[in-house]
Amino acid sequence: MSDITNQIKQMIIDELELEDMTVEDIETDAPLFGEGLGLDSIDALELGLALQKRFNVKIDANSEHTKAHFRSVASLRDFVEANRAV
């Protein structure tokens, strides 16, 4: 598993204060919303801000593509890897 994947999982736990979860509890390909991890729109906003700060990526809140990036940890990892400022 990539280092970025684990960093994103740990960031989700830390930012959303999911104290009862570990990195191993979060499935990389499981949905973050609905039936998966059960996050909501407020969680998405907090995660988006944390991603921007931690990985120095720009997220366009008005873009239709943004929702797809938040589908799973794997899709967030792919977005970060593709858009990370060097």
Rosetta constraint file for C-alpha pairs under 8 A:
AtomPair CA 1 CA 5 HARMONIC 6.63 0.50
AtomPair CA 1 CA 6 HARMONIC 7.36 0.50
AtomPair CA 2 CA 6 HARMONIC 6.65 0.50
AtomPair CA 3 CA 7 HARMONIC 6.15 0.50
AtomPair CA 4 CA 8 HARMONIC 6.07 0.50
AtomPair CA 4 CA 77 HARMONIC 6.35 0.50
AtomPair CA 5 CA 9 HARMONIC 6.29 0.50
AtomPair CA 5 CA 28 HARMONIC 7.49 0.50
AtomPair CA 5 CA 73 HARMONIC 6.77 0.50
AtomPair CA 5 CA 74 HARMONIC 7.03 0.50
AtomPair CA 5 CA 77 HARMONIC 5.83 0.50
AtomPair CA 6 CA 10 HARMONIC 6.07 0.50
AtomPair CA 6 CA 23 HARMONIC 6.60 0.50
AtomPair CA 7 CA 11 HARMONIC 6.00 0.50
AtomPair CA 8 CA 12 HARMONIC 6.18 0.50
AtomPair CA 8 CA 73 HARMONIC 6.90 0.50
AtomPair CA 8 CA 76 HARMONIC 7.79 0.50
AtomPair CA 8 CA 77 HARMONIC 7.26 0.50
AtomPair CA 9 CA 13 HARMONIC 6.41 0.50
AtomPair CA 9 CA 23 HARMONIC 5.55 0.50
AtomPair CA 9 CA 26 HARMONIC 6.78 0.50
AtomPair CA 9 CA 73 HARMONIC 7.01 0.50
AtomPair CA 10 CA 14 HARMONIC 6.07 0.50
AtomPair CA 10 CA 22 HARMONIC 7.63 0.50
AtomPair CA 10 CA 23 HARMONIC 5.91 0.50
AtomPair CA 11 CA 15 HARMONIC 5.71 0.50
AtomPair CA 11 CA 50 HARMONIC 7.59 0.50
AtomPair CA 12 CA 16 HARMONIC 5.78 0.50
AtomPair CA 12 CA 17 HARMONIC 7.88 0.50
AtomPair CA 12 CA 18 HARMONIC 7.71 0.50
AtomPair CA 12 CA 47 HARMONIC 6.84 0.50
AtomPair CA 13 CA 17 HARMONIC 5.61 0.50
AtomPair CA 13 CA 18 HARMONIC 4.79 0.50
AtomPair CA 13 CA 19 HARMONIC 6.75 0.50
AtomPair CA 13 CA 21 HARMONIC 6.78 0.50
AtomPair CA 13 CA 22 HARMONIC 7.32 0.50
AtomPair CA 13 CA 23 HARMONIC 7.71 0.50
AtomPair CA 14 CA 18 HARMONIC 6.67 0.50
AtomPair CA 14 CA 19 HARMONIC 7.68 0.50
AtomPair CA 15 CA 46 HARMONIC 7.13 0.50
AtomPair CA 15 CA 47 HARMONIC 7.05 0.50
AtomPair CA 15 CA 50 HARMONIC 7.35 0.50
AtomPair CA 16 CA 43 HARMONIC 6.79 0.50
AtomPair CA 16 CA 46 HARMONIC 7.63 0.50
AtomPair CA 16 CA 47 HARMONIC 7.94 0.50
AtomPair CA 21 CA 25 HARMONIC 5.99 0.50
AtomPair CA 21 CA 26 HARMONIC 7.75 0.50
AtomPair CA 22 CA 26 HARMONIC 7.12 0.50
AtomPair CA 26 CA 30 HARMONIC 7.67 0.50
AtomPair CA 26 CA 37 HARMONIC 7.57 0.50
AtomPair CA 27 CA 73 HARMONIC 7.68 0.50
AtomPair CA 28 CA 72 HARMONIC 6.58 0.50
AtomPair CA 28 CA 73 HARMONIC 5.02 0.50
AtomPair CA 28 CA 74 HARMONIC 5.38 0.50
AtomPair CA 29 CA 72 HARMONIC 5.53 0.50
AtomPair CA 29 CA 73 HARMONIC 6.29 0.50
AtomPair CA 29 CA 74 HARMONIC 5.64 0.50
AtomPair CA 29 CA 75 HARMONIC 7.99 0.50
AtomPair CA 30 CA 36 HARMONIC 5.59 0.50
AtomPair CA 30 CA 37 HARMONIC 7.37 0.50
AtomPair CA 30 CA 72 HARMONIC 5.73 0.50
AtomPair CA 30 CA 73 HARMONIC 7.47 0.50
AtomPair CA 31 CA 35 HARMONIC 6.95 0.50
AtomPair CA 31 CA 36 HARMONIC 4.46 0.50
AtomPair CA 31 CA 37 HARMONIC 6.39 0.50
AtomPair CA 31 CA 71 HARMONIC 5.48 0.50
AtomPair CA 31 CA 72 HARMONIC 4.83 0.50
AtomPair CA 31 CA 73 HARMONIC 7.92 0.50
AtomPair CA 32 CA 36 HARMONIC 5.32 0.50
AtomPair CA 32 CA 37 HARMONIC 4.71 0.50
AtomPair CA 32 CA 38 HARMONIC 6.16 0.50
AtomPair CA 32 CA 39 HARMONIC 5.88 0.50
AtomPair CA 32 CA 70 HARMONIC 7.06 0.50
AtomPair CA 32 CA 71 HARMONIC 5.89 0.50
AtomPair CA 32 CA 72 HARMONIC 5.19 0.50
AtomPair CA 32 CA 73 HARMONIC 7.30 0.50
AtomPair CA 33 CA 37 HARMONIC 5.78 0.50
AtomPair CA 33 CA 38 HARMONIC 4.62 0.50
AtomPair CA 33 CA 39 HARMONIC 4.62 0.50
AtomPair CA 33 CA 40 HARMONIC 6.27 0.50
AtomPair CA 33 CA 71 HARMONIC 7.27 0.50
AtomPair CA 34 CA 38 HARMONIC 4.76 0.50
AtomPair CA 34 CA 39 HARMONIC 6.76 0.50
AtomPair CA 34 CA 40 HARMONIC 7.81 0.50
AtomPair CA 39 CA 43 HARMONIC 5.81 0.50
AtomPair CA 39 CA 44 HARMONIC 7.22 0.50
AtomPair CA 40 CA 44 HARMONIC 6.36 0.50
AtomPair CA 41 CA 45 HARMONIC 6.32 0.50
AtomPair CA 42 CA 46 HARMONIC 6.33 0.50
AtomPair CA 43 CA 47 HARMONIC 6.01 0.50
AtomPair CA 44 CA 48 HARMONIC 5.97 0.50
AtomPair CA 44 CA 70 HARMONIC 7.57 0.50
AtomPair CA 45 CA 49 HARMONIC 6.33 0.50
AtomPair CA 46 CA 50 HARMONIC 6.21 0.50
AtomPair CA 47 CA 51 HARMONIC 6.01 0.50
AtomPair CA 48 CA 52 HARMONIC 6.25 0.50
AtomPair CA 48 CA 59 HARMONIC 7.05 0.50
AtomPair CA 49 CA 53 HARMONIC 6.25 0.50
AtomPair CA 50 CA 54 HARMONIC 5.90 0.50
AtomPair CA 51 CA 55 HARMONIC 5.59 0.50
AtomPair CA 51 CA 56 HARMONIC 7.18 0.50
AtomPair CA 51 CA 57 HARMONIC 6.85 0.50
AtomPair CA 52 CA 56 HARMONIC 4.94 0.50
AtomPair CA 52 CA 57 HARMONIC 4.78 0.50
AtomPair CA 52 CA 58 HARMONIC 5.95 0.50
AtomPair CA 52 CA 59 HARMONIC 7.00 0.50
AtomPair CA 53 CA 57 HARMONIC 7.52 0.50
AtomPair CA 55 CA 80 HARMONIC 6.91 0.50
AtomPair CA 55 CA 84 HARMONIC 6.28 0.50
AtomPair CA 55 CA 85 HARMONIC 7.78 0.50
AtomPair CA 56 CA 84 HARMONIC 6.08 0.50
AtomPair CA 56 CA 85 HARMONIC 5.96 0.50
AtomPair CA 57 CA 80 HARMONIC 6.71 0.50
AtomPair CA 57 CA 83 HARMONIC 5.88 0.50
AtomPair CA 57 CA 84 HARMONIC 5.23 0.50
AtomPair CA 57 CA 85 HARMONIC 6.42 0.50
AtomPair CA 58 CA 83 HARMONIC 7.56 0.50
AtomPair CA 59 CA 66 HARMONIC 7.03 0.50
AtomPair CA 60 CA 66 HARMONIC 6.65 0.50
AtomPair CA 61 CA 66 HARMONIC 6.62 0.50
AtomPair CA 62 CA 66 HARMONIC 7.68 0.50
AtomPair CA 63 CA 67 HARMONIC 7.74 0.50
AtomPair CA 64 CA 68 HARMONIC 7.58 0.50
AtomPair CA 65 CA 69 HARMONIC 6.69 0.50
AtomPair CA 66 CA 70 HARMONIC 6.78 0.50
AtomPair CA 67 CA 71 HARMONIC 6.85 0.50
AtomPair CA 68 CA 75 HARMONIC 7.46 0.50
AtomPair CA 69 CA 75 HARMONIC 5.17 0.50
AtomPair CA 69 CA 76 HARMONIC 5.31 0.50
AtomPair CA 69 CA 79 HARMONIC 6.26 0.50
AtomPair CA 70 CA 75 HARMONIC 6.48 0.50
AtomPair CA 70 CA 76 HARMONIC 5.82 0.50
AtomPair CA 71 CA 75 HARMONIC 6.16 0.50
AtomPair CA 71 CA 76 HARMONIC 7.49 0.50
AtomPair CA 72 CA 76 HARMONIC 6.31 0.50
AtomPair CA 73 CA 77 HARMONIC 6.06 0.50
AtomPair CA 74 CA 78 HARMONIC 6.22 0.50
AtomPair CA 75 CA 79 HARMONIC 6.15 0.50
AtomPair CA 76 CA 80 HARMONIC 6.12 0.50
AtomPair CA 77 CA 81 HARMONIC 6.07 0.50
AtomPair CA 78 CA 82 HARMONIC 6.11 0.50
AtomPair CA 79 CA 83 HARMONIC 6.02 0.50
AtomPair CA 80 CA 84 HARMONIC 5.37 0.50
